[in-house]
Amino acid sequence: MARGLSLQAGRSGRGAPLARRCALAALLAAACSVGGEPSLPSAATLAFQRTQYEAQAPKTILELQPFRSETHTAIRRADGTSGIATLTNLNPYVNSWYLLAIEWPAGMGGSATYHLQNPYPLLQILRLRPADIHTITLTNEQGLLCTLWANDARSELGEASASGLPYAPLCGGALYLRNAITGQHTSLERITDFLRDHVWGGDRMVNFVKQEFYRDAFLEKGTIGSARRVPASITHGPLPAALAPEYTGRDTLTEGLGLDLGTPARELQLGQWYAVPELAGVFVSAVAPRYLAARFLEREAHVNPLDAVESGALVYLVAFDLQLLDLHFVLGTDHPRLDWSERVPLSSRDPRLPGPDGVANAAPLVPNGMVNPADAQRTVAAFAGGFKRAHGAFHVGALAERNHGSHYGFIEQGVIFSKLQPGLATVLVMDDGAVDLRTWTASDEALLPKIRDARQNGVPLVEYDARQRSGVPGELVDLWGPGNWSGSAEEVLRTLRAGLCVQERGPRRFLIYGYFSAATPSAMSRVFQAYQCRYAMHLDMNALEHTYLALYVRRSGQRLVEHLIEGMQQVDRTAGQEFAPRFLAFPDDRDFFYLTSRGAEP
């Protein structure tokens, strides 16, 4: 069921005050300036910062940023106290996040650090203007931006900090201050966090609950209709699933589907794609593994046979055209953390370090679990991300014995929170918006400066085989421990799961989200193979809040929220008469992905 949405949080990047103020020539000049080589520190400074990044030692999140660039200016308070203001561009290649530090001598009080969001990284580079020692002023390519601090008046920076808003506008909306705020927790999240953090054997207790109460709790059976019809055909959409001939053109009932596709009696043809009305570049499909072509059900290396339950369990897929849509990744207010996962064997831990990368927490950076306001009006979809840090590392197998247990890495807006580890399935979004799914290797470190967003989550479900020119099951799909597939200690793997894959159809590339109502990794691999995915990986599992996906559709002058599964709306909130969707309207404790339209506002 669609729910109405009213957004007041921000404006699109293409219609914001900054863009309107700038003449076209100035915009193009600024874009060219930023699009070229960024303003980096000296080679010696970069080498030193790389040493800090690689050091096996306790460090701050700032020391984990090897490309950061700092500028300083002297400041003075009204009482004559001298201090320093430091503006740090955390990754000049991406140019989105800055830290502004105001420091006074020890014991003089008032020192603070502020996390600034540059919502227009292609249009402006922020700089300190040292014109007046009694103020902190920022400039960009068009000249004066605004004064954030002055020693003789209440500053705009102080007012924004006191506002309590997750994104407090500064400089007339030309940038935002990110304020720390508590993310929304569901009752399930609160209970599991408490058990893992405070109760002895808490993780074992949570696994017992998952095994006994969540297994098949969301099972939806893929029933077959009797009528045969000519298969649906969408030439501009993704490739359909390869089905057994006797099921081509047959319908399946989609009782749990919450999206309005304009089809009668809630029926969809198996394996075919349906365009979401009035939402360009988004398509939906449904299938159950037992209806796939025989070659995907035969015995094959690295996958287990499918049992009767998962063979008949319905799978919903949502495809996003990457020519029309941009992908983004956002950390939650609380998860994933940066400390050690309890799964890692003691032999892989370094007791000197607070976490595998030497970082205890993200401070003074502010992960806030919410869509950037400049993107809010252009956002067409959002879906939940991957595992928490508690399950985001390996307990057994080769990956458990190297790189401190191979904790899953993640990057937001070019800022490294946890290093990307070789051998892990990785979503990459580059600074030009290009999206790739791949197994990270040591040689991929050369890509690091240009990565805007990244999220690792286990090992691949499907990898591309150049000899076969198709996707094949990952080598660890059938191995519970070495693959870190979660589930119970008794290897009870069938549960609600979500995954992600990429498919190519000629020049078009599609990012496909899969919701598996009851599946093992083997079933996920088979379905993604049947949809001709080049690469596929796992996301999260066990509950609707962990597999959440919502679309934002404009119809009849209204913006509506439609959930992939009807029960997912229970995770959203209401504020008075307003409906407030997760991730878009309020901060969340969990990480997520969202997609924005590349054209005009949807």
N, C-alpha and C positions, 0 to 999 in steps of 0.2 A: 504494500500500500504506500502510495506517495504521500509525503508530508510536506507542507509548505515551509519555506525558508525565507527569512528576511535577514539580509546581511547589512550591518552598519559598520563592520570592523575596518574596512579599508577600501581602497580603490585600485583598479587595475593599473599595472605598470604603464599601459599604453594610454591611460586617460588621467594620470595623476598630475598634480600641479607642477611638478618639476618638468615633466615632458611638455606641458602646455607653455611653460615660460620660455622654453628654449626654441630658438629658430631652427629650421631644418638644417641649415649649414652648420650651426654650432653642434647640433646633435650628432651629425655625421662626423665632424671633426673629433668630438669626444669619443665616439665609438671607435674610430680608427686609432685614437691614442691608446685607449684601453686594450683594443684588440691586438695591438702589436706587442713587442716585448715589454713586460711589466718592469716597473722600477724596483730593482732588487738591491739588497746590500752588496758590499764588496765581496770578491771571491774569498777573501780571508774570513769574513764574517760568516758567509755561507758554509765554509768548511768547518768552522767552529760549531755552528748550529747543527750541522750534520753529525758531528761528534756527540753532541748532547742527545740528539735523537737516537743514536745507535747505542749509547752507553747503557750497560746493565747496572743501573744505579737508580735510587729514588730521584724523582724529578717532578717538576710541575707540568701541567698541561701545556704551558707556554713553551717549555723546553722540548716538547714533543713535536713542535712545528718547525721543520727544517728550513722553510722558505720565508719565514716571517721577516718583515721589514719594519724598523722602528725609527721614529723621528721624535725629537725632544725640543722643548722650549722652556725657558725660565719663566716662572710666575712669582707673584708677590701678593701677599694678603695685605689688608688695610693696616694691620698692626706691624707691618714691616717684615714679617717672616717670609723668607725665600724658599721656594720649592721648585719642583720640576713636573711638567706635564709631558707624558709620553703617549704617543699615538702609535699603535702597532697594527699594521695590516697583517692578519694572520696567514694569509696566502695571497700575495699580489697577483698570481695567475688567475685566481677566481674572483678576488676583490669584493667579497661579500661581507665578511666579518672583521670588525676592528675592536680593539680594546683601548680605552682611554684611561690612563692611570694618572691620578693627581696625588703627588707624594710630598709630604712635609717632613722636616727633620724628626727623628725619634723623640717621642714625648710631647710633640707639638700638636698632635691630634689632627683629625679631619682627612687623613689619607683614605682614598677610595679608588676602586676600579670599576669601570662601566663597560658593558658589552653592547656595542653599537652594531646595528644591522643596516647595511647599505642595500636598499631595495632595488637600486638601479645600477648594478655593477658594470653595465656596458655604457653608461652615460656619465658616471662620475667616479673620480678617485678622490678620496678625502685627504686633506692635508692640514697640518697645523699652520696657523699664520702668526708668526712671532712679532706682530706689529706693536702690541701693547702688553707690557709685562703684567698688567693688572687684569687681563682677560684671557680666556681660552677661546679662540676663534677658529672655525673650520672654513676652508675654501674648497671649491671644486673647479672644474674646467671653465665654468661660467663666471668665476670670481668669488665674491663673498657669499658664503652659505649662511652662517649664523654664528652668534656668540653663545657658547654653551655655559660659560661660567664667568662671573665678574665678582670681584672681591667686595664691592660696595652695594650689591643688590641681590635680591633673591634670583637665583639662576634658573634658566630653563631646564638645565640638567637636573637640578635638585627637585624641581616640580615634577618632572617626568619620573624620577626615581621614587617619589612619594606617592605617585598615582596608583600604584598597585596593578597597573595594566600589564599583561604579558608583553605587549608591544606598545610602548608609549611614544607617540609621534614627537619628533624634534624637527626644528628648522622648517616648519610649515609642511611637514610630511615628507621632506627630502631624505630623512633617515629615521630610524626607530631605536629607542633604548629597550633592550630585552631585560625585563625584570623577572627575578626568581618568583615562582608561583607554584602552588601545589597542584599537581595533575589529578584528574578524575580517576578514582579507583572503583571498580565494581566490587561487590561483596566477595566474589570469588577471588579477585586479585588481592584484596586485603587479607583474606584468610590464608591463602597460599604464601604470601609474603611473610606473614606472622609465623607460620609453621616453619618455613625455611630459615628465618632469621633468629627465632627465639626458642624453638622447641627442639629438644634433643631428638634426633631421628626424624626431623620434620619432613625431609625430602622423601623418605621411605613412606611416611604417612600420606603425603600428597600422591605418590605413585599408587598406593593402595586405593585411594579414592578414585583416581583415574581408571584403574583397572576394573574396579567393582561397579562404579556408578556412571562412568562416562563412555565406556565401550559400547558402541552402537546406539548411544543415546540420541544421536542426530541422524540415524540411518533413514534414508529415503529410498524406497525401492523403485527401480526403473521399470515400470510396467509398460507393456507394448499394446498399442491400439491395433484393431483388426484392419482398419482401412489402409490401403496403399495409395499413394499419390506420387505425382512427379516430384522428384527431390527439389527442394528450394535451391535457388542459385543466386549468389551475390558475387558478381565479378570483381568488385572493388574491395571485397572483404578477405578474411583469411581463408586458408585451405580447409575444407571440411575433413572430418575424421574418416579414416579408411574403415568401412564397415563390411561385415559378412554380406554377401549379395542378397540373402533373404531378408535382411533388415533395412535395406536401402529404401527410403521413402516412408518408412513406418514412423508413427508418432509415439511419443512417450508423454505421460501425464506428469506435469511439474507442479505438484501441490505446494511445495515449499518456496517456490520462486516468488520473490517480492517485486520484480521488475515488470513494468507494463510494456509488453512488446506488441500489443495489438493483435494477438492471436486468439482464436476462439477456444473456449473450454480448457484454457491453461495447458494446451498441448503444443509440443514442439517436435519437429522431425529430428530423429536421432542423428547426431553428428553434424547437423547443418548449422549455419550461422544466421542469426537474425539481427538486423540493424536496430539499435535502440532509437526509437522515434525522436527526432529533433535533438540528437546528440551525435554530431558528426565524428566518425572515427571510432565508435564503440559498438561492439557486436557481442552477442550472447549465444551460447550453444549448450546442449545437454546430451549426455550419453551415459551408458553403463558399460563396464568392461566386457561383459559377456556378449555384447553385440558387435565387438570389434572384429576386423578381418582375422581369419584363423592364424595368420603368421604372428600375430601379437599375443596369441594365447598358447602357442606351442612352447615347449621347454626350451630355454635358452640360458646361456651362461649369465651369471650374476643376478638373476631374478628367480624368485620362488613361484611355484604354482599358486594361482588364486583360489581361495576357498569359495563356497557357494554364496556366502553373505556378501563379500566384497565384489564378487563378480556381478551381482545384481544391484549393487549400491549406486545410486544416481550421482553423477558428477556434473557440476555446473561450471562453465568456463566463460570468462569475459575477456575479450580481445581489444587491445588499444592500438590504433594505427600510429606508429611512431613518426610518420611524416606530418601528422596533424597535431600531435600531442607531445608535451614535454614531461619527463619523469623527474620527480624530486624525492629525496629521503630526509626524514626528520627524526631526531632522537626524542624519546619521551622525557618527561620531567625526572623520572626515576630509573628507567630501564632503556637499554641495557647499561648496567653498571661497568665500572672500570677495574674493580678489584678481582681477586682470584675466584674462579669457579671451584666449588667443592669437589667437582668431578675429577679434577686433575690429580694424578698420582703424586704422592709425596716426592718421589724421585725427580719429578719435573718442576717442582717449586723451588724458588729461591727465597729463603726466609728473610733476606735483606730487603726485599721489594714489597711494597704494599699491593702491587698488582703485577701482571705479567709484563707490562711495559714500564714499570717503575712509577706509575701514576696512581694516586689514591682516589682522586675524584676530579671532576671537571672544573672546579672553581679556579679562577673567577668567571669562566664561561657559564652561560645560562642556557642549558637545554630546556625548551619550554613546551614541547609536545603539541605544537599548533602551527597551522598553515601561516606563512608570511602574509600579512595583510595586503601587500601589493599584489599577491597572487590570488586572493580570495575570490574575487569576482570571475576570474578565469578558470577556477578549479572545476573540473568535470568529474573527478572520481578520487576516492581515498580508500586505502586498504591497509590492514594491520601488517606489521613487519615480521621480524623473526624472533628467535628464542631470547629469553633473558640471559644474562651472564651466568646464572646458576646452571643452566643447561648448555651454555654456549662454549663448551670445550670438551675434550675427549678424555674418557676414563680408561679405555683400553685400546690396543692397536698401535700401529706405527705413528699415527698423528698424536697420540697421547704422550709419546716418548720424545718428541722433538718440539722445539720452540715453546717451551713451558706449557705443553699440553695443547698447543694450537687453538688458543682462544679466538673466537670469531671476531674479526675486525670490522670497524665502521668509521666512515668519514661523512661529515656534513658540511656543506658549503666550503669545501677545500680544507677543512680543519680535521686533523687526525685525532680521533678519540682513542682508538685502539688499532694497532698496526695490522695491516692485511697480511695473512699468513699463507704461505705456499701450500697447495694441495686442497684449498677450500673453495667451494662454489661461491661465486661473487657476482653481485649486481654492480655494474659500473655506470656512472653517468659522468661524461667528460664535460670540460668547461664550455664546449660548443654545443652541448645538449645531446651528443651521440650516446646511445645506450648499448651496452654489451653485457652478456652473461657469459662467464668463463671461469675456468679453474685457474686461480691465481698462481703464478710462478715467481721465482726469485728474479727472473729477468724483467718481469712486469714492473719492478720498482722504478724503471725509467719513466713510467706513465704517471708517477705519483704527483708531480707538480700540476698536471692538468686535470686531475680527478676532482670533480665538483662534489659528487656524492658516491658512496659505496657502502654495501652491506654484505657481509659474509654470513652464511648459514649452513654449516655442515658440508657435505660432499655432494657431487652431482647425482641427480636422478637419471639424467640423459646427457651424453656427450656426443659431439659430432665425430663420426668416423669418415675420414676422407676417402678411404678405399671403398666403402659402401655408399658414400655420398648421402648419408642419412644419420639420424640420431640413433644411438645404441644405449642400452642400460649402463649406468655407471658401475665401476668395478666393485663398489661396496654396497650396492643396493640390497643384496640379500644377506648382509652381515650386520646384525643388530649392534653389537658393541663397537667394532671398528668404524662402522658408519655413523654411530651416535644418533640413531634414529629415534631415540626416546621410546616411550611406552613403559612397560613394566620390566622388572628384573627377570621375569620368567619369559621374556621375549614375546609378550602379548602386544602385537604391533598394530592391530586393526583398530582404528579410531577415526574421528573427524580430523582431517588434515587439509592444509592449503599449500599450494605450490605455485611456482612461476616458471614460465618458459618463454623462449623467443622463437618465432616462426618467420620464414622468409617466403614471399610469393612474388617472384620477379624482383622488381626494384623496391617493393614495399616490405616493411618489416613490422611485425606485430608482437607486442608484449602480451602474453596470455596468462591470466590469473585462473587457477584451478581450485575449486572448492569440492573436496571429496567427502561425501557424507559418511562413509565408513571404508577405510582403505589402509593397506600397508604400503610401504615405499614401492614394492613391486607393482601394485596396481597403479600407483601414480606414474611410474615409469612407463608402463604399457599404454596408458591413456595418452600421455604426452607424445610418445612415439607415434601413435595412431593419428595424431594431429600434425605429424611431420615437423615436430619441434627439433631444432638443431641442438638446443641445450635446455636443461630443466633443473630446477633446484627446489628444495623444501623451504617452506616459510614456518608457520606455527601450527598448533594443533589443539585438540581436546575440547574447545568451547567456542561458542559463537563470537565472543568478544575477541578471541585470538585469531579468528578467521574472518573478521568483519570486512565488508566491502559495501560502499555506498556510492551512488551516482547522483549528480546534481543536474537536473534537466529543466530547461525553460519551456513552459507550455502556457499559452493563453495569458502571457504577461506575468506569470508567476514563476518563481524558481522553486522546484520541487525536489525533495530528497527521496530517492528510491533505493531500498536495500536489496542486495542480492538474495538474501533469505529473510523472510518476514520477521523471524524472531530477533534479527539483528537490531531492530529499532529500539529494543529494550536497553541497549547500551547508550542511546542518546538521551538528551535531557530536554526539559522545557523550562523556560524562564518567563513566568507570567503567561501571556498569550502567545509567546514566541516559541517555535520549535528550534532546538539548538543541536545540530548534528555533531557527533564526535569528530575530533581533529580539526574541524573547520570553525566551530563556534566557541570552543573552550579547550583548554590545555588537557592533555592526556598523559598518564604515567608511562605509556608504552610507545615504542617507535612505530613509524608508519611511512608509507609511500603515498604520494598524491600526484595527479596528472593535471596539467593545465593546457588550455587551448593555445595553439601557436598563432591563431588568427585573431580576429576581433573577439570581443567578449561573447561567450556562448549564449 
